[in-house]
Amino acid sequence: MGMYYNTIIGWAVYYLVASLRTQLPWTSCHNPWNTPNCTPIFSPPTNNSVSPATEFFQRSVLEQHRSDGLDRMGAIKWSLALCVLAVFILVYFSLWKGVKSTGKAVWVTALAPYVVLFILLIRGVTLPGATEGIRYYLTPQWHQLKNSRVWIDAATQIFFSLGPGFGTLLALSSYNKFHNNCYRDAILTSSINCLTSFLAGFVIFSVLGYMAHVQNKTVDKVGLEGPGLVFIVYPEAIATMTGSVFWSIIFFLMLITLGLDSTFGGLEAMITALCDEYPRLLGRNREVFVAVLLVFIYICALPTTTYGGVYLVNLLNVYGPGLAILFVVFVEAAGVCWLYGVDRFSKDIECMLGHKPGLFWRLCWNYISPLFLLMIFVFSLLSYEEMLEGDYVYPKWSIAVGWVLTASSLSCIPIYIIYKMFITKGSFIQVK
């Protein structure tokens, strides 16, 4: 995940640097990267018209037109590679000392986005058309519940925002005291996470409503999924506001801090696990180990900074953590709740907190969570072809490589189970 996620943060760094001028570069069509199809926002669109924000992202930031896709990705774009390097340097100096340095960095990266969110919310709701955008956001579309993709996207969003299955929660909680109130922490963090997502929806859709008002469209015709929403639609909206340079700077600062927050957690999980497993070799030389690890990941990430890197980013996003994390979380839930047993797990929590979890939690652990996760995983497998959206058709060999990438994560679990059975003394079935 570190091979492509930090590249996306690098895109935000590129936008931040590009915003440090008197006029945002994606406001006009008079730049070297623009094509004859470029049409300013307030001009009437034609059949082949392309917005300046779209061309800036595709032809200036990514320069994907200089690539033929995964078959010929082109050279490394060094300005983008330098932006990604800056991200890795920030990550290193936040992780090199362990939770002490990470904790200090998180105070900034976790709290700063809330300040920016509220500033953008106040600005967003005052824009013309914001009411329509918010109304669209709050109006349920019940028929979408029949769409399996909606459930897959929702589950993926929760996994990426809360972090179950990545090892982040296990790594960070391993530093807690034995009697730490994990029940309170779980309720608090999950509630704050969901409320933050709900708040961010108002920020996004108020601006989408404004864009629909400006372009004389309906809200559903304005928005894009994935990077397009963050790097095309929102910057395009910012470009039409008074004081656009200021809004652009704080928006991309928020994106960078949010991205760094996620990167800290994921890498800390891996670093903590390896340092705990090899305390003499790695634990005592943490600074050197973290530096070597990040240099290795940066070298692996360089292909994503090529002209065709965006195609690789999409492939890694789908076949890297996308499918694997669903399976990992299901195995975790099944392993704890069905093999270890909910009763034993409840007694462990009682030993820590002084009371057993309620009936609701035991029902969730025993039935609802594992079965729901299994269902989502099966739906993901059946609809994997829909995940690689866009005009570009991925070659068959890349899909095969993607499945190998997914299998590399999935296979670790059954292989380790078999390995553990062989090295453990005693009979296969032992009753205690």
C-alpha positions, -999 to 999 in steps of 0.1 A, spaced: 0 0 0 29 23 7 40 19 -29 10 39 -42 -7 56 -13 22 80 -7 22 88 -45 -14 101 -41 -2 123 -12 26 134 -36 -1 146 -61 -15 167 -33 20 181 -26 23 189 -63 -10 208 -62 1 227 -30 33 239 -46 13 248 -78 -11 269 -56 17 291 -43 12 318 -70 -11 347 -76 -34 327 -99 -42 290 -98 -28 273 -129 -61 254 -136 -82 285 -139 -75 292 -176 -68 275 -209 -37 295 -219 -11 271 -205 14 250 -224 -4 218 -215 -39 229 -226 -55 215 -258 -79 232 -282 -108 213 -264 -101 232 -232 -131 253 -222 -132 278 -193 -157 270 -165 -181 299 -173 -180 293 -211 -208 273 -227 -196 236 -231 -194 218 -264 -194 181 -272 -157 177 -269 -150 204 -242 -127 196 -213 -123 217 -182 -90 234 -174 -89 215 -140 -92 181 -158 -64 190 -182 -42 203 -154 -45 170 -135 -42 147 -165 -17 167 -187 3 187 -162 4 168 -130 3 132 -144 12 139 -180 -5 105 -187 -9 115 -224 28 107 -228 22 71 -219 5 42 -237 -7 27 -204 9 -2 -185 24 -16 -217 46 15 -221 45 37 -190 72 61 -200 99 78 -180 98 90 -144 84 125 -140 111 138 -116 91 168 -103 64 142 -91 91 119 -78 105 148 -57 71 155 -43 68 118 -33 103 119 -18 92 149 4 63 128 16 87 99 26 110 123 44 81 136 64 71 100 72 106 91 83 110 119 108 76 110 122 83 73 126 120 70 134 117 73 172 86 51 175 54 61 191 70 91 208 77 108 175 46 94 158 24 106 187 38 142 184 32 142 146 -3 128 149 -13 157 172 -8 179 141 -20 156 114 -51 145 133 -63 178 146 -53 202 117 -78 186 92 -107 194 116 -98 230 117 -97 231 79 -129 211 76 -148 236 96 -133 265 77 -143 248 44 -177 240 57 -184 276 67 -173 287 32 -191 259 14 -226 265 30 -224 302 20 -220 294 -17 -250 297 -41 -264 263 -48 -250 247 -17 -285 239 -4 -292 217 -34 -260 198 -29 -267 192 8 -303 182 0 -289 156 -25 -265 144 1 -291 139 28 -318 123 5 -317 85 8 -316 65 -25 -330 33 -11 -328 14 -44 -290 17 -42 -291 -9 -14 -296 -35 -40 -263 -27 -56 -235 -48 -42 -209 -22 -52 -224 2 -26 -218 -23 2 -183 -30 -10 -174 7 -12 -189 13 23 -169 -16 38 -137 -5 21 -142 31 34 -146 18 70 -115 -4 67 -94 25 53 -106 50 78 -107 29 110 -79 6 101 -90 -29 111 -71 -57 93 -41 -35 85 -25 -43 119 -25 -6 128 -49 -10 157 -30 -40 171 3 -23 168 -7 9 185 -28 -8 212 1 -30 221 16 1 238 -15 4 261 -16 -7 297 -33 -41 303 -63 -26 321 -68 2 295 -105 7 287 -105 -7 252 -144 -7 252 -145 31 256 -117 36 231 -135 14 205 -168 32 209 -152 67 209 -129 62 179 -155 46 157 -181 72 166 -157 101 159 -146 84 126 -182 81 114 -192 116 125 -161 130 107 -171 113 75 -206 126 79 -192 162 84 -169 158 54 -200 150 33 -214 184 40 -181 200 30 -180 181 -3 -216 183 -13 -221 219 -5 -193 226 -31 -208 201 -55 -241 219 -53 -222 251 -60 -206 236 -91 -239 223 -103 -253 259 -99 -223 274 -118 -225 248 -146 -263 247 -147 -263 209 -141 -278 185 -116 -256 175 -87 -253 139 -98 -238 151 -131 -210 170 -115 -193 146 -91 -166 120 -100 -154 91 -80 -120 85 -66 -91 109 -74 -113 128 -99 -134 143 -70 -104 155 -50 -81 166 -79 -105 178 -105 -140 187 -92 -130 203 -59 -100 223 -73 -123 235 -102 -148 247 -76 -121 264 -56 -109 282 -87 -142 300 -91 -142 313 -55 -130 347 -42 -96 341 -26 -91 309 -45 -53 307 -38 -60 307 0 -87 280 -3 -66 259 -25 -36 260 -1 -56 250 30 -75 223 11 -44 205 -1 -27 210 33 -57 191 48 -53 164 22 -16 160 29 -21 158 67 -50 133 63 -28 111 40 2 113 63 -20 102 92 -30 70 74 6 63 63 19 67 98 -5 40 111 1 15 83 38 17 84 40 18 122 21 -15 123 47 -32 101 76 -16 119 63 -25 153 57 -61 144 92 -66 129 109 -47 158 90 -68 184 99 -100 165 136 -92 162 143 -69 191 181 -72 190 186 -69 153 159 -43 145 145 -29 178 179 -16 189 186 0 155 151 13 148 163 46 131 185 27 106 158 0 100 131 26 93 154 45 70 163 13 50 126 3 49 114 36 36 142 39 10 131 4 -3 94 14 -4 103 47 -22 123 28 -49 93 5 -53 70 35 -56 90 52 -84 71 34 -112 39 51 -99 56 85 -106 60 77 -143 38 92 -170 16 61 -169 18 58 -131 -18 66 -126 -28 33 -143 -5 14 -119 -19 33 -89 -54 22 -99 -43 -14 -103 -25 -15 -70 -55 1 -52 -79 -26 -64 -57 -57 -62 -34 -46 -34 -54 -39 -2 -88 -38 -19 -97 -75 -20 -71 -88 5 -82 -66 34 -117 -80 32 -104 -116 35 -79 -107 62 -106 -91 84 -130 -120 78 -103 -145 89 -95 -123 120 -132 -123 129 -136 -160 123 -104 -169 141 -113 -149 172 -150 -156 174 -154 -191 160 -120 -208 167 -108 -191 199 -145 -186 209 -166 -156 219 -168 -169 255 -130 -170 259 -127 -136 243 -154 -122 266 -136 -136 297 -104 -119 285 -122 -86 282 -137 -91 316 -102 -97 330 -92 -64 316 -123 -43 323 -139 -60 352 -172 -68 333 -183 -90 304 -194 -75 270 -232 -73 266 -253 -96 245 -253 -72 215 -215 -75 212 -215 -113 215 -242 -116 188 -222 -93 165 -190 -112 171 -206 -146 167 -229 -141 137 -233 -107 122 -197 -95 116 -181 -127 102 -211 -135 80 -214 -99 67 -176 -98 60 -178 -131 41 -207 -118 20 -189 -86 11 -157 -106 2 -177 -129 -21 -194 -99 -38 -160 -83 -43 -147 -114 -60 -177 -115 -83 -176 -78 -93 -138 -73 -95 -140 -63 -132 -161 -33 -123 -135 -19 -100 -111 -8 -127 -133 19 -142 -124 45 -169 -118 46 -206 -85 27 -203 -88 -11 -209 -63 -29 -187 -43 -56 -205 -49 -92 -195 -14 -97 -182 -19 -68 -157 -51 -84 -144 -31 -117 -139 -4 -98 -121 -31 -81 -99 -45 -115 -89 -9 -127 -80 -5 -96 -59 -38 -103 -41 -28 -140 -36 5 -129 -21 -14 -115 8 -41 -141 10 -17 -171 8 2 -160 39 -26 -170 62 -31 -207 51 6 -211 47 13 -200 83 -16 -221 96 0 -252 80 35 -242 92 22 -237 128 5 -271 128 38 -288 118 60 -271 144 35 -274 173 39 -304 195 10 -327 205 -19 -342 187 -40 -325 160 -70 -323 183 -64 -317 219 -92 -311 244 -86 -290 275 
